[in-house]
Amino acid sequence: MPIAYLPDLRLHYRDDGPKHAPALVLVHALGTDLTIWDAVCAALPDTLRVIRYDLRGHGQSDVPSGPYTMGAMVRDAERLLEHLGLKDVAFCGLSIGGLVAQGIAVKRLDLVRSLILSNTAARIGHESLWDKRIEAARTQGHSAMVKASLERWFPRQDLAQPHIQRIKDILERTSPEGYIAAMEAIRGTDFYTPTSGLRLPTLGIGAVNDASTPPDLVRETTELVPGSEFTLIRRAGHLPCADQPETYARVLTDFLNATGHLS
């Protein structure tokens, strides 16, 4: 189990593929962990180095006391890349992972060659919405949070499907304290102005049935970056990497080829 031992934090990560190959970093959604990418990774080219990790408060990474800030979560990604000696990566973030992606591109453009913003936004929701969700998580308990997340992420789907049950299991294993602390980081984040200053190859990925970050919101954020592209995945909700992993992998691969990352 690879662990990056940072001065104040242990981050669990996976590092697959040839070590001298071009690198792709994948950052998961709120309340999940790096295993949401398993099916996508299986469909990616074997000439790619794929790095994924558990955010602080999630998976097998440490759960520091909250609240978290987005600055700290971006710094975690920065330190992991430095720990692995990586530069010029393609950085893909989904949901809260997309906020981390925007943050590290703004802070350390020397580390990031291209950006994939999946099911995310420059600002996700508003403070009063997150206040309500944080309060509900504290008063109604973790199981209520899991149920609400599944209903929001997979609308109009049978929640008994195996891939959704796998996400349910991940959510149930997530530390309630880490989940709440990460929601507090989202609540305080607005990257509209910093992201509009970015100049690098950028792909936005939205999903037709995403009730958390609707496609128009993802498109609006993507278009803050001049020359960016946007792709819409059908028959998918907030986690298209789980709903349509083969399609998701193909979208990533096409973008990496088009930007010369895999050439």
N, C-alpha and C positions, 0 to 999 in steps of 0.2 A: 504494500500500500504506500505509494509515493506521498511523502509529506514535505512541504516547504516549511522549514522552521524559521519563521520570521521573528524579529526581536520580541514582538508582543502577541504573536498569533501563529497557530499551526494551520496551514491550508492543505487540504487534501486535493490531489490533482491526478490526472492521467495524462500520459505523454505517449502517444501511439504513432507508429510510422517511422520512416527513416529519419535519423537525427539531423541530417544535412539537407533534408527536403524543405521546400517552402512550407511555412507554418500557418495553420488556421486555428484560431482560438474561439472556443464556444462557451458562452456564459448563459446559464439556465435562468428560468423564471422564478418568481417569488414562491417560496414554500416548497420548491422541488430540489433536485440535486443533479449532479453531472450525468446520472444514468438516463435522463430523459433524451439524451442524444444517442443512445446505443444503436437504435435502428438506422439513424441517419449515418452514423460513423461506418456502419457495415456496408453502406452503399456509396461511400466516397472513394475516390481513386486511391490506390495503395501507394501512389507516388507523393502523397501529401502527409505532412506531419500534423497531427491533430492534438491540440492541447485543450483539455477541459478541466474545470475545477469546481469545487463546492464553495459557494460564497460563504463569508463569515456568517455564523448562525445557522448554517444549513449542512445537511449531509454529514460527512465525517470531519469537517473542519471544526475548529473551536467555536464556542458560543460565548463571546465576550458579553459583558453586561451592556445593556442598551441605554439610551437609544443609539442607533448607528447614524452616521452621516454619509451622504453619498461621497464626500471627499475621502473618507476612510475606505470606502469600498473600492473607489477608483485607485487609491494608493495600494490596496491589496493586489489588484491586477498588475499594477506597475511593478511592484516588488516581485511578483511571481515571474513576470517576463525577465526581469533582471536576474533573478535566481537561476533561470534556465538559459540565460545568455541569448535571448531572442530579440531580434529587431525585424522591421519590415514585415510584420505579420498581417494577415487578413483577420480582422476582429469582428466576430459575430455575436451579438447579444440579443436575447429574447426577453421582452417585458422589462423587469428590473435590470436584466442583463444588458438590454439596449441602452439604459441610462448609463451603466458602467462603460459601455462601448463609446457613447458620446463623450463622456467625461475623460476617458484616457486619450481619445483622439485629440481633444482640445488641449489637454495638458502635455501629452508626449507624442506629438506627431512624428517624432523620429522613430518611435517604436511601431507605428501603425501605417501600413501601406494602403490598406483599403478597409472599408467599413460596411458591415451588413447590419441593418437595423430591422429587427424582426418583431412584429407585434408589440410595438413600443411607441413612444412619443417623446417630444422634448419636455413635455409635462404630462404626467399620467394622472388624470383625475384632478381634484382640487382638495384643499385642506379639510374642508368640512366632510367630504366623502371619506377621507382617510381617518379623520377623527371618529366617525361613526364605526368604521371597520375595526379600528384599534379598540374602541370601547366594547364592541361586540365580541372580539376575540378574548378580551379580559373577563367579560361577564358571562358570556354564553358557553365558553369553553372551546377547546381545540376541535372537537368533532363537528360542532356547528360551523366553524370556519371552513373545514374540509368540505362539508356538504355544499356550502354557499359557493366555494371556489369551483367545484366540479360543475354545478349548475350554470355558473357564469361562463366557464371556459368551454363547455361542450353543449351548447344549447341545441335542442331538438335532436339530441342523440340518445341512444340507449346507454345509460351509464353503467350497465352490466357488461359492456364490451370489454374484452380482455385488456386492450391497451389503456382504456380509461381506468380499469381496476388497478393497473400497475401505477398509474399516476396517483390514484387514491391511496395506495399503500405508501408511496413516497411522501405524500402530504401528511399522512398520519404519523410517519416516523420523524418528521421535521420538528425540531425544538420549538414549542410555543413561544418561548422567550426570544429565540432568534427570529421567528416569523414576525413578531410584533416589532422588534427592534428594526428590522428591515423595512416594514411598513412606515415607520417613522422617518427613515431615510428617504423613501419615495415622497412622503408628504412634504418634505422641505426642498424638493428638487425642481428647478425650472431651468432647462438648458436652452430655451428658445434663442436667446441672444448669442451665447457661445457657439451653439451648433450652426447658426446662420453664418458664422465666420469661418467654418471649415471649408477646405479646398482639397479634397481627395476623392478617388473613386468610391462611390457610395451606392449601395443597393438597399431599397426598402422592400420588406416582405410583409404583406398583409394577408388576412384570411377572410373569406366571405362571411363566415358565421362567428366572427370574433366579437363578443359582446363587451370585452374588457378594453380593448384598443381597436375600435372599428377601423376598417380599411381607410376611410377618408382621413382619419386622424394620423395613421401611419404615413399615408401619402403626403399629408401636409408637412410633417416633420422631415420626411425624406427630401422634399422639394426646397427645404431651407438650404441645402447644399447644391450649388450650381452644377449642372451636368449629371445629376444623380439619375438613377433608374428606379422603377417601382414594379414589383411583380405581385399579382394577386393569386393566391392558392384557393381553389374551390374545394368544397366538401371538407372544410377544416374550420376549427375554432381557434381559441387563443394559443393552442400548442400545435401548430401544423407539423412540427417535428415528430409528434406522436400520432396525429391523425393521418398524415400523408408523408411518411418518412422518405419514401423513394422519390416522390416529387420534390420534396424539400432538398434532398441531396443533389438532385439534378439541377435545381435552381442555383444552389451554391457552386456546383462544379462549372456550370455555364458562365457564371459571373467571374470566377477565378480564372477561367480560360480567357475570357474576353478582356480582362485587365492584365493579362500576361503573367499572372501569379504562378500558373502551372506550366508555362512554356519553358 
